[in-house]
Amino acid sequence: MKKILIIGSLGYLGSRLTDYFQEYGYECTGSDIGFFQYGVLYHPKPVKNLGKTAQEITKEDINGHDVVILLAGISNDPFGNLNPAEIYDPTREYSLKIAKHCKELGVHYIFPSSCSVYGIGGEALDEESPTNPQTPYSLNKIQIEEELKKIADKNFSPIALRLATVFGCSPRIRFDVVINMLCGLAVTQKKIILNSNGQAWRPHLYIEDVCEAFRCCVEWNYDEGKLLILNVGRNDNNLRIIDIAKLVQQEVKGCQLEFMDQNLVSESNEMLKDRKIVDGVDKRTYQVNFDRIHNKLPNFNAKWDVETGLKQLIEDLERWELEEVKFKQRDFYRLQQLDHLHSTGQSKQHHFCI
């Protein structure tokens, strides 16, 4: 039985991943101090929690595990007036520290990066394409990848999974990612509100395919002596936001489609505002090629297309009886929750989970 340490186990991905791994018989230990623990759509299976921040993880905590998955990190761009370096430099430092512990102990290390590192680009960007990060978050992912490349050798073969934009149901779902937000709006208000003109292209990835990618990496025991970077997704899941909105609209009878004026956001829709969109335009637009992971990662196949995945998500939200009050709960929106924790003095900076 593989023993897996998931650092950031109470976030959107972590909550679903711990359930997924336990369903496959893995022994999971989590570590998370619970800044998002109350944003619960449904309760996951219990898992041992070390209750530490990523910065507090020690070599002794890692010892005895076969794999470490580092989900802990800032999952939105800086909040308030904080300098991005104040947020992201510690993230880079603890990611490298944990990787070095894994190297010393012979433990496999899997790092979730992001397709957002491509930023602005043409069609079919692959792992060899130039990166063009548009936000401090995306730049941070590239910086961590570069640090992992430096320490990789015959005794340490880390994997970086550049995830497409994830969607789908989780015990601690996020409603600030595009498909989850659109489906949540449709289910609770019979209304889809786009916070941009919808013309930006993005690759999308159903959460069950994310979990399967991690599981296949756990089983693989990759040992080629260098950092392996894999884009995670499906080629046919590169879609414009407006086209996804229309798919959601088709699934929910009587659903209306509207466009938000970012300068005139009502208090009730404040959670939907995106500070990175200017004058209705989201400059982050890119399409990604996912051939490498399907050719390279043993037994992996991304099974869910966007249309099938969003149908399942809508069904799940209706099954869990999502209502508007619940949908707008602050804990489901990472940037708003980070702002709240920071402004009320409840947070130790830099220890948030994706």
WOMO-V288855 format. One record per residue. SS is DSSP state (~ for helix, > for strand, _ for the rest). PSI is psi in whole degrees, 0 to 359 (NA if undefined). Layout:
BEGIN
ss = <SS/SS>
psi = <PSI/PSI>
END
This chain:
BEGIN
ss = <_/_/>/>/>/>/>/_/_/_/_/~/~/~/~/~/~/~/~/~/~/~/~/_/_/_/>/>/>/>/>/_/_/_/_/_/_/_/_/_/_/_/_/_/_/_/_/>/>/_/_/_/_/~/~/~/_/_/~/~/~/~/_/_/_/_/>/>/>/>/_/>/_/_/_/_/_/_/_/_/_/_/_/~/~/~/~/~/~/~/~/~/~/~/~/~/~/~/~/~/~/~/~/~/~/_/_/>/>/>/>/>/>/>/~/~/~/~/_/>/_/_/_/_/>/_/_/_/_/_/_/_/_/_/_/~/~/~/~/~/~/~/~/~/~/~/~/~/~/~/~/_/>/_/_/>/_/_/>/>/>/>/>/_/>/>/>/_/_/_/_/_/_/_/_/_/_/~/~/~/~/~/~/~/~/~/~/~/~/_/>/>/>/>/_/_/_/_/_/_/>/>/>/>/>/>/~/~/~/~/~/~/~/~/~/~/~/~/~/~/_/_/_/_/_/_/_/>/>/>/>/>/_/_/~/~/~/>/>/>/~/~/~/~/~/~/~/~/~/~/~/_/_/_/_/>/>/>/>/_/_/_/_/_/_/_/~/~/~/~/~/~/_/_/_/_/_/>/_/_/>/_/_/_/>/_/_/>/_/_/~/~/~/~/~/~/_/_/_/_/_/_/_/_/_/~/~/~/~/~/~/~/~/~/~/~/~/~/~/_/_/_/_/~/~/~/~/_/_/~/~/~/_/~/~/~/~/~/~/~/~/~/~/_/_/_/_/_/_/_/_/_/>/_>
psi = <124/140/124/131/120/108/112/46/351/17/191/304/317/319/322/323/321/319/313/313/320/328/333/4/10/153/115/138/137/164/124/138/4/35/340/19/337/356/74/121/318/163/130/171/146/147/145/134/121/339/28/153/166/324/336/352/133/169/325/326/325/327/136/351/155/329/141/131/118/93/344/133/166/124/4/169/163/148/161/215/22/143/131/326/327/330/311/335/314/326/315/320/313/332/319/319/315/321/318/323/316/318/315/328/354/32/137/144/124/124/124/106/201/143/348/348/339/332/280/126/175/206/150/48/130/185/342/355/152/143/154/63/137/353/159/325/311/321/320/321/317/318/318/318/316/321/321/324/320/325/354/139/192/342/359/116/81/161/132/119/109/98/138/176/115/146/165/170/144/155/322/70/151/132/9/14/148/309/322/318/313/319/321/318/314/317/319/333/356/36/134/126/114/132/14/184/355/7/350/138/141/150/143/153/121/142/330/327/327/309/321/324/315/316/318/324/320/319/339/322/49/133/41/4/18/162/128/122/128/124/134/117/199/142/325/0/11/109/153/151/320/324/325/318/320/326/317/317/322/332/337/110/133/12/132/152/125/164/132/137/110/338/350/57/124/156/325/339/15/325/337/349/140/116/350/357/127/123/39/5/128/109/348/99/127/155/146/144/135/27/320/314/325/335/332/318/115/131/6/138/118/111/339/119/167/314/315/319/318/331/316/321/314/317/318/317/323/322/322/10/50/129/166/319/316/317/325/10/130/325/341/359/108/312/318/321/321/316/314/313/320/313/335/4/20/349/145/124/153/13/37/159/148/NA>
END
